[in-house]
Amino acid sequence: MVMPNIGAFIAWGFITALFIPTGWCPNESLGQLVDPMLRYLLPLLIAITAGRRVAGDRGGVIAAVAVMGVIMGSDVPMFIGAMAIGPFAGWVIRAFDRWAENRIPAGFEMLVNNFSVGILGMLCAILGYYAVGPVVAALTSLLSSGVALMVQHGLLPLVAVFIEPAKVLFLNNAINHGIFSPIGIEQARQTGESIMFLLETNPGPGLGVLLAYWIFARGAARSSAPGAIVIQFFGGIHEIYFPYVLMRPAIILAPILGSAAAIFFYSLTGAGLTAVASPGSIIAVLAMAPKGELLLVLAGVVIAAAVSFFVAAPIVKRAHLEEVKPIQKPNGKIIGGAGAAEIVHNGRIRTVVFACDAGMGSSAMGATRFRKRIEPLESGVSVTNSSVDTIPEGTDVVVCQTQLVERAQRTAAGAEIVAIGNFLADPALDALFGRVEKQMRDKDKADAETAEEVAAADQLAQVKSCKPAVSDDAGLPQQGGTGDSALSAGTAAEDSGAKGILMLEGIRVGLEPVDKESAIRAAGALLSACGYVDASYAEAMVERERVATTYLGMGIAIPHGTGEAKAGIYRSGIVVMQYPEGVDFGGERAQLIIGIAGVGDEHIEILSRVTSALEDEEVLERLKTTDDPRYILEKLNA
């Protein structure tokens, strides 16, 4: 609810910092913008966003009506009230629409739709005025009194014990904008500044954790830390450091102590900010610092980072610098981890299923790559892919992304789950390969021992019967001359199956970088233009991306629709969107975005060819940069 509206918070914060009487450039006229934006604009945006997410445009309208009752029901900023009434109002209109489906007489649809929003919106506004607003006001007053009491007794640093664990559970926006901001705003009205604005937004604790990983970790954790530092410290996206804490839970002590140290310093010096620093970047924090307190605010950030770093460093170092800690469940299932190979799987691995949400993109690519990887072992292990909701019965190992683990456990109750970050390059996949390799070594050793026993028994039988030994060549089947023809037939079938799935018209090169959702929608629009899908499929691709990332690694992403969107697919097809500078897929940059629409398994062949192209680094790099779409067509159809 908050993240899509951060820009509005930034605008309000700058107007406050600049134009209030104690701001950097006091301006009585422009300062009049502060209270209306705070009282009406921000709660309205939060509620409308929530209502629209629940019930589309009708949800946004009814949420806007409902939140006005909450706003007018109290004198304090209604961020929490908007977070409560917005989703509720959206749910109300969605429930009504479902009930009214097929019950509205023909010709009365518009009348019923408009009056339903109006009447139900009025009722929600009345509920907000008499119930939600006063309750939130009382809660804010209670919290303000508690904070004031902690300040009086010098106990405010203890709130860090609650702030940091809640942050790493991704409650940072709820804490900041729902609790501390309303309290801080009331304090800033009286004194011109508030320490409340520095409790959650201080980027120092997260910076200390990331610095510890950068210096003392190894592998992917270390290599990704510098980029995470830039995003967290300068971009204000604190969520980037939460996984680094979650992968080694003891590290939570570092940001807790770092935050407590900074809060103690700010309490002693009386430092604060004039408005909410949103997002919590060093740039926003310093921009909201009052005149004459810039160095004090900066010193608190440095103190938090230093304490957090010195607490986190020995924990990272002592943990043998693992990137991801494997977890063994009581039932023997393994959830992720670079050390997964150390856990012995009691049963023989016969089938491995790569599972994603729809079972037609990421999982197909991952299965193809892993199958090619274990081919030289001649292990006999079957590697396939499926939707996470249709994993075949009897599967030994399921490989899926972390976000899909719970669904995989429900579908494949007896299988071992291996959670990964992406399908092309992940430590857990290396560990799984190691286990298959070990399984084959153990089998070869057992077969060798059995062969020796059989040979010894044959020699003994020959001695007893005084008959000559049979030649090793006798009885062995001879290789037939049909191999080439079979290969040709397979190739012909392959070409026939792939025909029309990737066309020159479906390849775009040299595209300018855009945000992830825009790139995915562009791929969906191209699939539609090529006649593979209907126009609604692009939104299903965006929705699928929200379930789990389709970024596979090595600069490649494969966005595709949800399982429910298959009804919108006319025929199987693939389009290729090349962004030489890359599109940001959650900290990873994808230069090749391959949009997929698959009927059955017809699209799998092209994905197999893409996987083959990945094996040649020179070809892969040229695919990412070439200005010739025919080259891409040739390599993926070769």
Buried (B, 14 or more C-beta within 10 A) or exposed (E): BBEEBBEBBBBBBBBBBBBBEBBBEEBEEBBEBBEEBBBBBBBBBBBBBBBBBBBBEBBBBBBBBBBBBBBBBBEBBBBBBBBBBBBBBBBBBBEBBEEEEEEBEEEEEEEBBEEBBEEBBBBBBEBBBEBBBBBBBEBBBEBBEEBEEBEEEEEBBBBBBEBBBBBBEEBBBBBBBBBBBBBBBBBBEEEBBBBBBBBBBBBBBBBBBBBBBBBBBEEBBBEBBEBBBEBBBEBBBBBBBBBBBBBBEEBBBBBBBBBBBBBBBBBEBEBBBBBBBBBBBBBBBBBBBBEEBEEBBBBBBEBBBBBBBBBBBEBBEEBEBBBBBBEEEEEEBBBBBBBBBEBEBEEEBBBBBBBBBBBBBBBBBBBBBBBBBBEEBEBEBBBBBBBBBEBBEEBBBBBBBBBBBEBBBEBBEEBBBBBBBBBBBBBBBEBBBEBBBEBBEEEEEEEEEEEEEEEEEEEEEEEEEEEEEEEEEEEEEEEEEEEEEEEEEEEEEEEEBBEBBBBEEBBBBEBEBBEBBEBBBBBBBBBBEBBBBBEEBBBBBBBBBEBBBBBBBBBBBBBBBBBEBBEBBBBBBBBBBBBBEBBBBEBBBBBBBBBBBBBEBBBBBBBBBBBBBBEEEEBBEBBBEBEEBEBBBEBBBE
